[in-house]
Amino acid sequence: MIETLSISNYALIDNIELAFRPGLNIITGETGAGKSIMLGALSMLFGNRADTRVVSDKSKKSVVEGIFDITGYDEIEHLLKANDIDPLDKQLILRREISPAGRSRSFVNDAPAQLSLLREIAIRLVDLHSQHQNLLLADSDYQLALIDTMLDDKTVKSDYEAAYEAFRTALKKYQAARRASETSKAEEEYIRYQLDLLEQLNLQPGEQEALEQERNLLANVTTVKDSLGQIIEMLDGGENNILSMLRYSEDLLDDLDGLQEAEQLTGRIESIRIEANDIKDTIEAIDGRLDADPRRLEYVEERLSDIYELERKLSADSDEALIAMQQELSERIDSIDNSDERLKQYATKAKIAKKNALELAEKLTCARREVAAKFAAELLESAIPLGMKNLRAEIEITPAELNPTGADKVNFLFAFNKNQQLMPVKDTASGGEISRLMLSIKALVANHIQLPSIIFDEVDTGVSGDVAGRMGMLMKDISQRIQVIAITHLPPVASKGDVHFKVFKEDSDTATNTRVRMLTDDERVAELALMLSGDATNEAARATARGMLNAGC
């Protein structure tokens, strides 16, 4: 429930703090005193758009803060932990600030938070019901949501929602596979043409680089052989070749018996000679293999030309890209060849998922029909005493296309007179009748939801007398289960409150400000007398007010 609401520097409110109580909290005040301003501040606290025009003193920020008792309300604690916000002991603090420059900041338990989190928390804490919300009664989606709220077994709806999501997922996979199959088949001829070119080329990894090296070699074979011949000549050809000079050096060292290092040096020179001789043999082998065969050079040139041409035609930048493309195209052809079978599998899964969703939708429809009949009867029982003795109600549930909420369309039908046909509420009810219906609906829904607080903003507009008293008693009854805050102009409603706040304006030398104070018992008598007669001192009105308060206790 809401424990305290603090508002500062907001429109006509310089600074107020309200301490609400469990039960029925009544707020009254003359038109224009600032009750709507308070609701605007509360709406902003719950994540609605902030208007910089509400910052009255441009030298400081506007602040709205609410402290809530969330004892036993585990859902809020889970929501906080999911958003990395530390919970407080049995309390929740929401705060919204607007700077004079128009910058808005939001806090949950003094930690910065997104507006979306404030909205998520708000829908779990407070139902803010205004006259504008009465229009929702004519909305089919709202009517359906009401019926689902009254379901005793909520799993029937959650099971359907899971089944519908599974159907949607299976259907999307089928549709994606079908589109891919259609696209691939449209391109199949070109894909096969490309793959045929690649398979004919039969390119091997690293082949292009090897051929380019061979081409360079073959193109310069005469020069290469000449150079190799010169190297062989230097190693072991002429009179003073390298190998003979190394052998001669060994012989000279062998004759130096007195030199201590001679043997070591002889070994080192021998190693050089052996390596040089091996180099000579390798070069001779290479020279022997080289042959200025024009046919081999022609083959290499043609092979490289075929590779370059296919790279150009298929927009590939290397032979590795061609090989990768061949693998990819081969896989695509395999996919095309097997697409019909895969498509059948996806279609089968989608059909099974839809069948399951339809079965659960039918189960949900049955549950809704049971609730609708019971809800209509309870609504009549609650609303008829509110001055609608001829009221008849029927909740019509008709088939609809499968959708995330089921396969039903809900229509609330009412007749307020004996000779009247049942009709949609928008076609038959007056504003006052809709207000009474909505109050009755809220009273019924309060038994089925875990919601700490509900705020009624002049929901009793358009009624008076005995009906107003009955509406007050209905609010009183709701307040036995959840906290109710009711803004009202009607004494019979105001008299039912457990606590009564008055909103009024107060002038200073420089400004007019909205004030709020909690009334004492004597002040309540005066306020009700003022509401009854326009004169707080009127003894007859005061006596009536005392009687109303005694009856409301």
Buried (B, 14 or more C-beta within 10 A) or exposed (E): BBBBBBBBBBBBBBEBEBBBBBBBBBBBBBEEBBBBBBBBBBBBBBBBEBBBEBBBEEEEBBBBBBBBBBEEBEEBBEBBEEBEBEBBEEEBBBBBBBBBEEEBBBBBBEBEBEBEBBBBBBEBBBBBBBBEBBBBBBBBEBBBBBBBBBBEEEEBBEBBBBBBEBBBEBBEBBEEBBEBBEEBEEEBEEBBEBBEBBEEBEBEEEBBEEBEEBBEBBBEBEEBBEEBBEBBEBBBBEEEBBBBEBBEBBEEBEEEEEEEEBEEBBEEBBEBBEEBBEBBEEBBEEBEEBEEEEEBBEBBBEBBEBBEEBBEEBEBEEBBEBBEBBEEBBEBBEEBEEBEEBBEEBBEBBBEBBEBBBEBBBBBBEBBBEBBEBBBEBBBEBBBBBBBEEBBBEBBBEEBEBEEBBBBBBBBBBBBEEEEEBBBBEEBBEEBBBBBBBBBBBBBBBEBEEBBBBBBBBBBBBBBEEBBBBBBBBBBBBBEEBBBBBBBBBBBBBBBBBBBBBBBBEEEEEEEBBBBEBBEEEBBBBBBBBBBBEEBEBEEBBEBBBEBBEEBE
